[in-house]
Amino acid sequence: MANQPDRHARTMLPIPDRPKPGLTTYDAKDPDTAFPPIEPLMPPEGAPNVLVVLLDDVGFGASSAFGGPCDTPATEKLAAGGLKYNRFHTTALCAPTRAALLSGRNHHSMGMGSITETATSAPGNSSLRPNTKAPLAMTLKLNGYSTAQFGKCHEVPVWQTSPMGPFDGWPSAGGGFEKFYGFIGGENNQYDPALYDGTTPVEPPSTPEEGYHLTEDLTDHAITWIRTQKSLMPDRPFFAYFAPGATHAPHHVPKEWADKYAGKFDAGWDAQRETTFARQQEMGIIPADAKLTPRHDEIPAWDDMPDELKPVLARQMEVYAGFLEHTDYHVGRLFDAIEDLGVMDNTIIYFILGDNGASAEGTVNGAFNEMANFNGMAALETPEFLNSKMDELGSESSYNHYAVGWAWAMNSPLQWTKQVASHWGGTRNGTIVHWPKGIKEKGGQRTQFTHVIDFAPTILEAAGLPEPTMVNGVQQSPIEGTSMLYSFNEPEAPERHDLQYFEMFGNRGIYFKGWSAVTKHRTPWEMVGADLAAFDDDVWELYDGTKDWSQANDLSAQMPQKLHELQRLWLIEATKYNVLPIDDRGAERLNPDISGRPQLIKGTRQRFFPGMGRLSESSVLNIKNKSFSVTAEVHIPEGGASGVLIAQGGRFGGWTLFVKEGKAKFVYNVLGIHSFPVEADTEIPAGKHQVRMEFAYDGGGLAKGGDVTLYYDGEAVGTGRVAATQPMIFSADETTDIGYESGTMVSPDYTGPTSKFRGKIEWVQIDLGEDNHDHMIDPQERLRIAMAQQ
């Protein structure tokens, strides 16, 4: 059997059923009755298992495996048995990298030119995956692989993230994964995440008090699935995609992991970057003649930071380092499980340390609750406040991010950070490939230029599978990546992927045969009031990568003709892959009416029904910066009721209308810092009633306060005052629920279990006033918030 050619025509998927004509007997007992046995569809014999692990926001110089300060022993162990790639590249941003990884096509080809929250109707930025570009998981599933995804999925268009879908862009529906356990969106609370099993919302299996952490939970589910797959289908290979939310903000990790790094970062980010650079050269991670690129003026020097802030800045980095080591530990558990099953020899593991460079979205000072910055309220987080919260960093009471300087240090020795697609600091991510059966050298390093779009064609070649020309009746466009298989056992082989464009929000670059031409159009953390140059006025730089590994020596002045040739080549590639028109707009891209993407909720009234929940912020009318009312028609039993009528947001910001000890109560929570409660004077009588809350916004600008009045059946029963509100966003991960509250609680008056309404809700309705002040929000402010959630 092993020497027989594959009998399936695998370029057309699903593989057509073509039974051979033959004798059909009348009686099944007839001795001439014969049918071939049913054979389950399998990939070609010897096709390997595949595990791809994609971490989030890890810079090139963060992991100890690539010379960084964060201890990652499991990563080092994997590298010792496989290969390190020190010129593997991503797109500089989360969702675009993931779309490219899972398709083998460039991110604009997949409609994912940026993140889903800034999608437009332009083909390269629509966030809609073309049906001419089937995901790798779909191709493998239709060839007989078992497929599963665990962790983050940020590729679902925002108007399709509600409980009603449609689910074409979800992993377990249109994505080709038979199993999905994880979250939808750019980030999540590691202690209390909004999880899905398939398309069904589920609650975490335990609480933070019981030691719950999302990375551990995802690992447990992945291990269980792989063990089950090998128990029930040992002859069938698997494709598992493990994408934890780590190490994206919030940097959540148990205290003991952060404490391991106590004092290690007291010298600051400038010193850390130099230490990392020296170690990278000593380890041979980078060439001996590589240069440490200097700090740009936009990034503050450690010595220029206020002395009173330095202890909390150092603690931010200790927490991050602990977070990455904690992640490494659990990823190592996944590797060990594969080893224990005895299938490591024929399992290809791709371990990509980051979907982009380290994140510089934490502002110059970092943040205890990044929602403060998202809402333009970073001034609340004074040095005194940050120091008072230092011991809580990384805990469930924080929603923290580190300072810009640490992101720059974690990208050593490269320029810039996440979002900056022009420079390697935004796009170069350390990657390890491990496959004992297919890679002879152990502990080697490969220096060929490679890109995230190369993963899919590598897996197809390793599995002996052709690139499909037809999937589900739709003719497929060619894969745009280049298989890396040639480099596995040929360390000196000339690189085959020698042309690659880069672009993200106007930051752009081109790589061609060792040379790179790049231009940075915008700085990631300067989203408000940024004075952007015209595209034709952007200043381009030129680097000879054959002699300058880190883009340290700009040759644009000496070689203008070479620069011009590469600029022209960028334009050709941009035209080819739907990059044009370049789009650096702010508010326009966040307004569906202007950007051209669908909008789920319209108008000034929205009615909900009991049991509805996990409604993302884009699935609910925006009540910020305006007057609004909430009305609930309820049945109150004898003896009174209790529990939530409606709640939006959570511990780090939001509002809730609920019943406590028979009385209606409204709480507005500003950033988890200020809470404004208003309670009715009397209990709601038994029977059918309407409970109403009216919020009269002060006006005069954004984030103002307002007066609250509570009503039973139109009669005022309580008044109060909300002194301030959140103008932009309540949460990146918390949702809106009817009749209960999921995730963290807006108010400490109830818990998850006690939030369930004791009584009956007929409906809950939000009505908006006509005093909308959203037009006063700075256009760039909207963009900054969207960007910080990916």
Summary of the structure (lengths in Angstrom):
residues: 790
radius of gyration: 27.3
end to end distance: 48.6
largest distance: 93.1
contacts: 2858
relative contact order: 0.14
helix: 26%
strand: 22%
